[in-house]
Amino acid sequence: MIIVRKSLIIFIVQFLILCNIIIQAQWVETNGPFGGDIRAFAISGNNIFAGTSGNGVFLSTDNGSNWIPVNNGLTSLSIYSLAISGDNIFAGTWGGVFLSTDNGSNWTAVNNGLTFLYTRSLAINGENIFAGTYGGGVFLSTDNGSNWSNVGLTISSVSSLTISGENIFAGTYRDGVFLSTDNGSNWTAVNNGLTSSKIYSLTISDDNIFAGTDGCIFLSTDNGSNWTAVNNGLTSSKVYSLAISGDDIFAGTNGGVFLSTDNGASWTHVNNGFTHSIVYSLAISEDNIYAGTRSGLFLSTDNGSNWAHLCKGMMKPEVKSLVISEDTIFAGTWSGVYLSTDNGSNWAPVSRGMTSSRSLRVNSLGISRDNIFAGTGSGVYFSTDNGSNWDTVNSRLMSSRIYSLAISGDNIFAATEVGVYLSTDNGLNWTHVNYGFTHSGISSLAISGDNIFAGTYGGGVFISTDNGSNWTAVNNGLTNSKVISLAISRDRIFAGTSGNGVFLSTDNGSNWTAVNNGLTNLSIYSLEISGDNIFAGTWGGVFLSTDNGSNWSNVGLTNDVVQSLAISEENIFAGTLISGVWSRPLSELITEVEKNKDSMPTKYSLEQNYPNPFNPTTNVKFAIPVSNNVKIDVYNIMGQKVRTLVNKEMNAGSYEVTWNAKNDNGVNVSTGIYFFHMKSSHFNATQKAILMK
């Protein structure tokens, strides 16, 4: 028998408890948002491969419910086409063709002779592999991709390839459709009746060839010699993808998915549950229909009648903005807008109506009553139904790139690359309000009463006191003119810069002072205020100041770029560059001070905490007879400071503060004796407290 000392057992138990406390007292990665720009599918048995633009190839073995990246050896991660032949999987990328022979676990470049690497399309016919390239025409390999030779259309950008028997059809970006009947040696243009020459997709069913273009869908029944438009009921103009299953033809467009059951004669919108507009790719496996969008994968198991978003394990898009409305969190990403109603446990894309790739680059979000506004790379969109549907509101908005939105009453201000625009009618009309600006690139906006502040990328800060009609530069002391974030707390204005940290003004911007003590990363992408607490999202995580910026401490996410912050009643949320949205309870980070409504005190005091002993919270009352800077710290028995509860200028009055037995890093402290020490310019006092767990 092995006898273990009691002291060792106690140590192990305490260590495990401490580890658990540390884990709980940190940021938690929310379940998303997941998405990604899916441009291609390939299916082999139970294996589904999805090629994305920028994040490589993902594999699912459970019908799309879960995904894993399979990119080892894949040096180009922009995947535009996938094709399977036996055990061989080919990926057409920005950097050429790659081959995997082990289900995607490893990839090898197979580009010998491929003089144009940007491969947009792949098609396989027996031992022949055809690659359509951007600007270099069609290439052929007869030895599994080891060697390639150009077989025509040498100046064309080939967007799609499809094969039927000895006939190879090539769709191009500007020259229509070409046909080869001799394995690519010769090509003939077959465009009679084809009124749109930009071909996105081709598919074949028996003697019928369908072409998806930037105008509509065309059908040929005579091997491409003649084409007829077949668009009845098709309300979207850009047809990016086509797929056929029996008598059913599915079209992925810039307005969702359409279905035809009569050879294209008529089309029906089949979009229930489909919360994204742009469908770049389609694939069918038995009863399952897969649709690839900028917000990831959608699956239908009932012929398109209903769709579900399935992207768990896929990439997390860049989160540029966060806003909170009651129990709903909205995340603006470069893959559209996402929504969570359960604190981030689940996210759903809500981008229907954003019909261009630039409109899905959502840089900013704003809420006005029941309306949600999104500033995108294609102007302003608004939704009146919690993001389910979006409409453009861009009348007289001469700039398409919106970097920031600020709302005050009926006034909506939009920061653009050519100055500020104002709408007073819910975005229906916009007016350029730019007089006085000496720099047009506006990166951030903030409003306080009648004052509007605009941060520019290169011109510092400007102020308007007349609803944007006139602007004045206010940059005295501001040593960095690239202002990328702004936040206002009462009479304090904070400006986050690119490279020089945070600046503070207490006189409406007339003068600025750098407030960066403890701020180890000086590129400030976002600022958010909760009471007297200021949070800064930086290139190296989140920083917190509890004393108006005089001192900062890093409170996590040090390995990510935090581009956006939002605060609810209980949590702070951080939107990042590469890892989605994170959350953390505010109670782990900040302490609220409550002012008592008693008569004005006549002397300073620090009362005994109550309850005492306590677990896990205790309250401390204190009073100051005149306005003064007050600091209350908590020390352990060794004289080490574990927590700062108060550190700010306060008006005369009686106050109460709560300590939750956590240190400045949000970690629970151990059982023991602690001391509350209060200090002001005319007073010092200490009270002893006992924490018993």
C-alpha positions in Angstrom: 0.0 0.0 0.0 1.2 3.4 -0.9 0.6 6.1 1.8 0.2 9.6 0.5 0.7 12.5 2.9 -2.3 14.5 3.7 -0.5 17.8 2.9 0.2 16.5 -0.6 -3.4 15.6 -1.1 -4.5 19.0 0.0 -2.0 20.6 -2.4 -3.2 18.6 -5.3 -6.9 19.5 -4.6 -6.0 23.2 -4.2 -4.0 23.1 -7.4 -6.9 21.5 -9.4 -9.4 24.0 -8.0 -7.0 26.9 -8.9 -6.7 25.6 -12.4 -10.4 25.3 -12.7 -10.8 28.9 -11.4 -8.3 30.2 -13.8 -10.0 28.5 -16.8 -13.4 29.9 -15.7 -12.1 33.4 -15.1 -11.0 33.9 -18.7 -12.4 34.8 -22.1 -14.7 32.2 -23.6 -14.8 31.6 -27.3 -18.4 31.8 -28.5 -19.7 29.2 -30.9 -18.9 31.2 -34.0 -19.8 32.9 -36.1 -18.8 30.2 -38.6 -18.9 30.8 -42.3 -16.5 31.2 -45.1 -16.6 31.9 -48.8 -17.4 28.5 -50.4 -16.6 28.5 -54.1 -16.5 24.7 -54.9 -17.8 21.3 -53.8 -16.7 17.7 -54.6 -18.4 14.6 -53.1 -17.1 11.1 -52.9 -19.2 8.6 -50.9 -19.6 10.0 -47.4 -16.9 12.6 -47.9 -17.8 16.1 -48.8 -15.1 18.6 -49.8 -15.6 22.3 -49.7 -13.2 24.7 -51.4 -13.1 28.2 -49.9 -11.7 31.5 -51.0 -8.8 32.1 -48.7 -9.1 29.3 -46.2 -8.3 26.2 -48.2 -10.3 22.9 -48.3 -12.6 21.6 -45.6 -13.9 18.0 -45.2 -17.1 16.7 -43.7 -17.9 13.0 -43.2 -21.3 13.6 -41.5 -23.4 15.3 -44.1 -22.0 18.8 -43.4 -22.7 18.9 -39.7 -19.0 19.2 -38.8 -16.0 20.3 -40.8 -12.2 20.0 -40.5 -9.6 21.8 -42.5 -7.5 19.5 -44.8 -4.7 21.8 -46.1 -1.4 20.1 -45.4 0.9 21.0 -48.3 -1.7 23.3 -49.9 0.3 26.5 -50.4 -2.5 28.4 -52.1 -5.6 28.6 -50.0 -8.0 30.2 -52.5 -9.8 27.2 -54.0 -12.0 27.9 -57.0 -12.6 24.3 -58.3 -12.6 20.7 -57.1 -12.7 17.5 -59.1 -12.5 13.8 -58.1 -11.3 10.8 -60.1 -11.1 7.6 -58.0 -8.8 8.2 -55.1 -7.5 11.4 -56.6 -8.8 14.8 -55.6 -7.8 17.8 -57.6 -8.0 21.4 -56.4 -7.8 24.4 -58.8 -6.4 27.4 -56.9 -5.0 30.8 -57.3 -1.6 29.1 -57.3 -2.2 26.2 -59.7 -3.5 22.7 -59.4 -2.9 20.5 -56.3 -3.5 16.7 -56.0 -4.4 14.7 -52.9 -4.4 10.9 -52.9 -5.2 10.4 -49.3 -8.6 12.0 -48.8 -7.2 15.5 -48.5 -4.8 14.8 -45.7 -1.9 15.8 -47.9 -1.6 17.9 -51.1 1.1 18.2 -53.7 1.4 20.8 -56.4 1.1 19.4 -59.9 1.9 22.3 -62.2 4.6 21.3 -64.7 3.7 23.0 -67.9 0.8 24.9 -66.4 2.0 28.4 -67.5 -1.1 30.1 -66.1 -1.6 29.1 -62.5 -4.9 30.8 -61.6 -7.2 27.8 -62.2 -10.9 28.6 -62.2 -12.4 25.3 -63.4 -11.6 21.6 -63.6 -13.2 18.8 -65.5 -12.3 15.1 -65.8 -13.0 12.7 -68.7 -11.4 9.3 -68.2 -7.6 9.9 -68.0 -8.0 13.4 -69.3 -8.0 16.3 -66.8 -8.9 19.7 -68.2 -8.0 22.9 -66.3 -9.6 26.3 -67.2 -7.4 29.2 -66.3 -7.8 32.9 -65.9 -6.2 34.5 -69.0 -4.4 31.4 -70.3 -7.2 29.3 -71.7 -7.5 25.5 -71.3 -4.8 23.1 -70.3 -4.8 19.2 -70.5 -3.1 16.6 -68.5 -3.1 12.9 -69.4 -0.9 11.7 -66.6 -2.8 12.6 -63.4 -1.6 16.2 -63.4 2.1 15.5 -63.6 2.4 17.4 -66.9 0.1 19.9 -68.6 -0.1 21.3 -72.2 -2.1 24.2 -73.4 -4.9 23.1 -75.8 -6.4 26.4 -76.9 -8.4 29.5 -76.0 -5.0 31.0 -75.0 -6.2 34.5 -74.4 -9.5 33.6 -72.6 -10.4 33.4 -69.0 -12.2 30.1 -68.6 -14.7 30.1 -65.8 -16.4 26.8 -66.3 -15.9 23.4 -68.0 -18.4 20.6 -68.6 -18.1 17.4 -70.6 -20.6 15.2 -72.4 -19.2 12.3 -74.4 -16.7 13.7 -76.8 -17.9 17.3 -76.4 -16.1 19.7 -74.1 -17.8 23.0 -73.4 -15.9 25.9 -72.0 -17.6 29.0 -70.5 -15.5 32.2 -70.5 -15.7 35.5 -68.8 -16.1 37.7 -71.8 -16.3 35.5 -75.0 -19.3 33.3 -74.3 -19.2 29.5 -74.8 -16.7 27.4 -76.8 -17.0 23.8 -78.0 -14.3 21.2 -78.7 -15.0 17.8 -80.2 -11.3 16.6 -80.4 -10.1 16.6 -76.8 -9.4 20.3 -76.8 -7.2 20.5 -79.9 -9.6 22.8 -81.6 -12.4 25.1 -80.3 -15.4 26.7 -81.9 -17.4 29.6 -80.5 -21.1 28.5 -80.1 -22.9 31.7 -79.1 -25.9 32.1 -81.4 -28.7 33.6 -79.3 -26.5 34.0 -76.3 -27.0 37.7 -75.5 -24.7 37.6 -72.5 -21.0 36.7 -73.0 -20.0 36.4 -69.4 -20.5 32.8 -68.4 -20.4 31.8 -64.8 -21.6 28.2 -64.9 -22.4 25.3 -67.3 -24.2 22.0 -66.8 -25.6 19.3 -69.0 -28.6 17.0 -68.7 -29.0 14.6 -71.6 -29.2 16.8 -74.8 -29.8 20.0 -72.8 -27.0 22.4 -72.0 -27.7 25.2 -69.5 -25.5 28.3 -69.2 -25.6 30.6 -66.1 -24.6 34.1 -67.1 -24.5 37.6 -65.7 -27.8 38.2 -67.4 -29.9 35.1 -67.0 -30.0 31.4 -67.8 -29.8 30.1 -71.4 -30.6 26.7 -72.8 -29.3 24.9 -75.9 -30.8 21.6 -77.2 -28.5 21.3 -80.2 -25.0 21.0 -78.8 -24.6 24.8 -78.3 -25.4 25.8 -81.9 -28.4 27.9 -80.7 -29.3 29.3 -77.3 -32.6 30.4 -75.8 -33.2 32.4 -72.6 -35.2 30.5 -70.0 -35.9 32.9 -67.2 -39.6 32.9 -66.4 -39.8 33.5 -62.6 -36.1 34.0 -62.3 -35.9 37.4 -60.5 -32.1 37.4 -60.1 -29.8 38.3 -62.9 -26.4 36.7 -61.9 -26.4 32.9 -62.1 -23.2 31.7 -60.4 -23.9 28.0 -60.2 -26.1 25.3 -61.6 -26.8 21.7 -60.5 -29.2 19.0 -61.9 -30.8 16.0 -60.2 -33.3 14.1 -62.3 -35.9 16.6 -63.6 -34.9 19.2 -61.1 -32.5 22.0 -62.0 -31.2 24.3 -59.3 -29.7 27.7 -59.9 -27.5 29.6 -57.4 -27.8 33.3 -58.0 -27.2 36.7 -56.4 -30.7 36.4 -54.9 -30.6 32.9 -53.5 -31.6 29.5 -55.0 -34.2 28.9 -57.7 -35.7 25.6 -58.8 -37.1 24.5 -62.2 -38.9 21.2 -62.7 -39.8 21.8 -66.4 -36.4 22.1 -68.1 -36.0 25.7 -67.3 -39.3 26.9 -68.7 -40.2 28.3 -65.3 -38.4 28.9 -62.0 -39.5 29.1 -58.4 -37.6 30.8 -55.5 -36.8 28.0 -52.9 -35.3 30.0 -50.0 -37.1 29.1 -46.8 -34.4 29.2 -44.1 -31.9 30.6 -46.5 -30.5 33.7 -44.9 -27.9 34.6 -47.5 -28.4 36.0 -51.0 -25.2 35.1 -53.0 -24.8 31.4 -53.9 -21.5 30.6 -55.6 -21.6 26.8 -55.7 -24.1 24.0 -55.7 -23.7 20.2 -55.3 -26.2 17.3 -55.1 -25.7 13.9 -53.4 -28.8 11.7 -53.3 -31.5 13.8 -51.4 -29.0 16.4 -50.2 -28.5 19.7 -51.9 -25.5 21.8 -50.8 -25.2 25.5 -51.4 -22.0 27.4 -50.9 -22.2 31.1 -50.0 -20.0 33.9 -48.5 -21.5 32.9 -45.1 -20.7 29.2 -45.4 -22.8 26.1 -46.2 -26.5 25.6 -46.4 -28.1 22.2 -46.7 -31.6 21.2 -48.0 -32.9 17.6 -47.6 -36.3 18.3 -49.1 -35.6 19.5 -52.6 -34.9 23.1 -51.6 -38.1 23.7 -49.7 -36.1 24.3 -46.5 -32.5 25.1 -45.8 -30.2 24.8 -42.7 -26.9 26.6 -42.0 -24.2 24.0 -41.3 -20.7 25.3 -40.8 -19.4 24.1 -37.4 -15.6 23.8 -37.6 -15.3 26.0 -40.7 -13.4 29.3 -40.6 -14.5 32.2 -38.6 -14.9 35.4 -40.6 -13.2 38.7 -39.7 -15.5 40.5 -37.2 -15.5 44.2 -37.9 -18.4 45.4 -35.8 -20.6 44.4 -32.9 -23.9 45.9 -31.6 -26.3 44.7 -29.0 -30.1 45.3 -28.9 -31.7 43.8 -25.7 -30.9 40.1 -25.9 -29.7 40.1 -29.5 -26.1 40.5 -30.6 -25.3 41.5 -34.2 -21.9 40.8 -35.7 -20.8 42.6 -38.8 -18.2 40.6 -40.7 -16.6 40.4 -44.1 -19.0 37.6 -44.8 -22.1 39.5 -44.0 -24.2 40.0 -40.8 -24.6 37.3 -38.1 -27.1 37.2 -35.2 -27.1 35.5 -31.8 -30.0 35.5 -29.3 -28.3 33.3 -26.7 -25.1 35.2 -25.8 -23.1 33.7 -28.6 -23.9 30.0 -28.1 -25.4 29.9 -31.6 -24.9 32.3 -34.6 -27.0 32.5 -37.7 -26.2 34.5 -40.9 -28.8 37.2 -41.6 -27.7 38.8 -44.9 -30.6 38.2 -47.3 -30.8 41.2 -49.6 -27.1 41.9 -49.6 -26.7 40.8 -53.2 -23.1 41.7 -54.0 -19.7 40.6 -52.6 -18.9 44.1 -51.6 -22.2 44.5 -49.7 -21.1 41.5 -47.5 -18.1 43.5 -46.2 -19.9 44.9 -43.2 -17.6 47.5 -41.5 -20.1 49.0 -39.1 -23.5 48.5 -37.6 -25.9 50.9 -35.9 -29.4 50.6 -34.3 -32.1 53.2 -34.3 -35.3 52.1 -32.6 -36.4 49.0 -34.5 -34.1 49.6 -37.5 -30.7 48.1 -37.9 -28.2 49.9 -40.3 -25.2 48.3 -41.8 -22.3 50.2 -43.4 -20.8 48.1 -46.0 -18.4 48.1 -49.0 -21.4 48.9 -51.2 -23.2 51.6 -49.2 -25.7 51.5 -46.4 -28.3 48.8 -45.9 -31.1 48.7 -43.3 -33.4 46.0 -41.8 -36.7 46.4 -40.1 -37.1 42.8 -39.1 -34.1 42.0 -36.9 -31.8 41.4 -39.9 -33.9 38.8 -41.7 -34.1 41.0 -44.8 -32.0 44.0 -45.9 -32.6 46.8 -48.4 -30.2 49.4 -49.7 -30.7 53.1 -48.6 -28.2 54.9 -50.8 -30.0 57.7 -52.5 -27.5 60.6 -53.1 -24.8 58.6 -51.2 -21.9 59.2 -53.6 -19.4 56.9 -51.8 -20.0 53.2 -51.5 -17.5 52.4 -48.7 -18.9 53.1 -45.3 -16.4 52.8 -42.5 -18.5 54.0 -39.5 -22.0 54.8 -38.5 -23.3 57.1 -35.7 -26.9 57.7 -34.8 -28.5 60.5 -32.7 -32.3 60.7 -32.7 -33.4 61.0 -36.3 -29.9 61.8 -37.5 -27.7 59.1 -39.1 -24.2 59.9 -39.9 -22.0 57.8 -42.2 -18.3 58.0 -42.4 -16.9 57.4 -45.9 -13.7 57.7 -47.9 -15.0 61.1 -49.2 -16.2 62.6 -46.0 -19.4 62.5 -43.9 -23.0 62.0 -45.0 -26.1 62.8 -43.1 -29.6 61.3 -43.3 -32.6 62.6 -41.4 -35.2 60.2 -42.9 -34.0 56.8 -41.9 -31.5 56.5 -44.6 -33.8 57.2 -47.6 -31.8 60.3 -48.6 -28.3 61.4 -47.8 -26.6 64.8 -47.8 -22.9 65.5 -48.0 -21.9 67.5 -44.9 -18.3 68.2 -45.4 -17.6 71.9 -45.1 -14.3 72.5 -43.2 -12.8 69.1 -43.6 -9.2 69.2 -44.8 -9.0 65.4 -44.9 -11.7 63.3 -46.6 -11.0 59.7 -45.4 -13.3 59.4 -42.3 -12.6 56.3 -40.2 -14.7 56.8 -37.0 -17.6 58.8 -35.6 -18.9 59.6 -32.1 -21.7 61.8 -30.8 -22.1 63.7 -27.5 -25.1 66.0 -27.3 -24.8 68.6 -30.0 -21.2 67.7 -30.7 -20.2 65.3 -33.5 -16.6 64.1 -33.6 -15.0 62.6 -36.7 -11.7 60.7 -36.6 -9.8 60.7 -39.9 -7.0 58.5 -41.2 -4.4 61.1 -41.6 -6.1 64.4 -40.6 -6.7 63.8 -36.9 -10.0 64.7 -35.2 -12.7 67.2 -36.4 -15.7 68.5 -34.5 -19.1 69.8 -35.7 -21.5 71.6 -33.4 -24.2 72.2 -36.0 -25.2 68.8 -37.1 -22.4 68.4 -39.5 -22.8 71.6 -41.5 -19.4 72.8 -40.5 -16.3 71.0 -39.2 -13.2 72.3 -37.4 -10.0 70.4 -36.8 -9.2 69.9 -33.0 -5.8 68.3 -32.9 -3.7 70.2 -30.3 -1.5 67.6 -28.6 -2.6 64.8 -30.9 0.7 63.5 -32.1 -0.8 60.8 -34.4 -3.3 61.9 -37.1 -4.5 58.4 -37.9 -7.6 58.2 -35.6 -9.3 54.8 -36.1 -11.6 54.7 -33.0 -13.5 57.2 -30.8 -15.5 56.9 -27.6 -17.1 59.5 -25.3 -17.8 59.3 -21.5 -19.5 62.5 -20.2 -16.9 65.3 -20.8 -14.1 62.9 -21.7 -13.3 62.1 -25.3 -11.0 59.2 -26.1 -9.3 58.8 -29.5 -7.6 55.5 -30.5 -4.9 55.9 -33.0 -2.9 53.6 -35.3 0.4 53.2 -33.6 0.4 55.8 -30.8 -2.2 54.5 -28.4 -5.1 56.4 -26.7 -5.4 60.2 -26.4 -7.8 61.9 -24.0 -9.4 65.3 -24.2 -11.4 66.9 -21.4 -12.2 70.2 -23.2 -14.2 69.1 -26.2 -11.2 68.2 -28.3 -9.3 71.5 -27.9 -6.4 69.7 -26.3 -5.3 66.1 -26.2 -3.0 64.1 -23.9 -1.6 60.7 -24.4 -2.9 58.2 -21.8 -0.9 55.0 -22.4 0.7 53.9 -19.2 0.5 50.0 -19.2 -0.8 50.0 -22.8 1.7 47.7 -24.4 0.0 47.7 -27.8 -0.6 51.1 -29.4 -2.8 50.3 -32.4 -6.3 50.9 -31.0 -9.1 49.4 -33.3 -12.0 49.8 -30.9 -13.0 51.6 -27.7 -16.0 50.8 -25.5 -17.1 52.4 -22.2 -19.0 51.0 -19.3 -19.5 53.5 -16.5 -16.0 54.7 -15.5 -14.3 51.7 -17.2 -12.7 52.0 -20.6 -12.0 49.0 -22.8 -9.6 49.1 -25.7 -9.4 46.5 -28.5 -5.9 46.4 -29.9 -3.5 44.4 -32.1 -2.6 42.4 -29.0 -5.8 41.8 -27.1 -8.1 43.8 -24.8 -6.9 46.4 -22.3 -8.9 47.9 -19.4 -8.6 51.3 -17.7 -10.5 52.1 -14.5 -9.0 55.5 -14.0 -9.9 57.4 -17.2 -7.0 56.1 -19.2 -4.2 57.0 -16.8 -3.4 53.3 -16.3 -4.2 50.2 -18.4 -4.0 46.5 -17.8 -4.2 43.7 -20.4 -7.2 41.6 -19.7 -6.8 38.9 -22.3 -7.0 37.8 -26.0 -3.3 38.7 -26.3 -2.8 36.5 -29.4 -5.5 38.1 -31.6 -6.5 41.4 -33.1 -9.6 42.8 -31.4 -11.4 44.9 -34.0 -14.7 45.5 -32.2 -16.2 45.5 -28.7 -19.7 45.6 -27.3 -21.0 45.5 -23.8 -24.3 44.1 -22.5 -25.6 44.2 -18.9 -23.5 41.3 -17.8 -20.8 40.6 -20.5 -18.3 42.2 -22.7 -18.0 40.8 -26.3 -14.9 41.0 -28.5 -14.9 40.6 -32.3 -11.5 39.4 -33.6 -9.6 39.1 -36.9 -9.2 35.4 -37.0 -11.1 33.7 -34.1 -14.7 35.0 -34.2 -16.4 36.5 -31.1 -15.3 36.0 -27.5 -17.1 36.9 -24.3 -16.3 37.5 -20.7 -18.4 38.4 -17.6 -18.0 42.1 -16.7 -18.0 41.0 -13.0 -14.6 39.4 -13.5 -13.1 42.7 -14.7 -14.8 45.7 -13.2 -16.3 46.9 -9.9 -19.4 49.1 -9.8 -19.6 51.9 -7.2 -23.1 52.8 -6.0 -23.8 56.2 -4.6 -26.0 56.2 -1.6 -28.8 58.8 -1.4 -28.2 59.8 2.2 -27.5 63.3 3.5 -24.1 64.8 2.5 -21.3 63.5 4.8 -19.3 65.9 6.9 -16.2 63.9 7.2 -14.2 61.1 5.5 -14.9 57.5 6.4 -14.2 53.9 5.5 -16.6 51.6 7.2 -16.1 47.9 8.1 -17.1 45.6 5.2 -20.2 43.5 5.5 -20.7 40.6 5.7 -17.4 39.8 7.4 -16.3 37.0 7.2 -17.7 36.7 3.7 -17.9 34.3 0.7 -17.9 35.2 -2.1 -18.9 38.9 -2.0 -18.7 41.7 0.5 -19.7 45.4 0.5 -17.7 48.4 1.7 -19.2 51.8 2.4 -17.2 55.0 2.3 -17.8 58.7 2.4 -16.1 61.9 1.2 -17.2 65.4 2.3 -15.7 67.2 -0.8 -14.9 66.3 -4.3 -11.6 64.4 -4.4 -9.6 61.7 -6.1 -10.4 58.4 -4.2 -8.4 55.2 -4.4 -9.5 51.9 -2.6 -7.2 48.9 -3.0 -7.4 45.4 -1.6 -4.2 43.9 -0.1 -3.4 40.4 1.1 -1.7 39.4 4.3 1.7 39.7 2.6 1.1 43.3 1.7 0.6 42.6 -2.0 -2.1 44.5 -3.9 -4.6 42.1 -5.4 -7.4 44.4 -6.6 -8.1 48.1 -7.2 -11.8 48.7 -6.5 -11.9 52.5 -6.9 -9.4 54.9 -8.6 -11.0 58.1 -9.8 -12.2 61.6 -9.1 -15.5 61.5 -7.2 -18.0 64.1 -6.1 -18.8 64.6 -2.4 -21.2 61.9 -1.1 -21.6 58.4 0.5 -20.8 55.4 -1.6 -20.8 51.6 -1.6 -18.6 49.3 -3.5 -18.7 45.5 -3.8 -15.7 43.1 -4.0 -16.3 39.7 -5.5 -13.1 38.1 -4.2 -11.3 38.3 -7.5 -8.0 39.9 -8.3 -7.3 42.4 -11.1 -7.0 39.6 -13.6 -10.4 38.2 -12.8 -9.1 35.2 -10.9 -10.6 34.1 -7.6 -8.3 34.7 -4.6 -7.7 32.2 -1.9 -9.1 32.0 1.7 -7.4 34.4 4.0 -7.2 37.9 5.6 -7.4 40.9 3.3 -7.3 44.7 3.9 -9.3 47.4 2.3 -7.1 50.6 2.1 -8.7 53.9 1.2 -6.6 56.9 0.2 -7.4 60.4 -0.8 -5.5 63.7 -0.6 -6.7 64.3 3.0 -7.5 60.8 4.3 -6.1 57.3 4.8 -7.9 54.4 6.4 -7.8 50.6 6.5 -10.3 47.9 7.3 -9.6 44.1 7.8 -11.7 41.5 6.0 -11.8 37.7 6.2 -12.6 35.6 3.2 -13.7 32.1 4.2 -14.5 29.4 1.6 
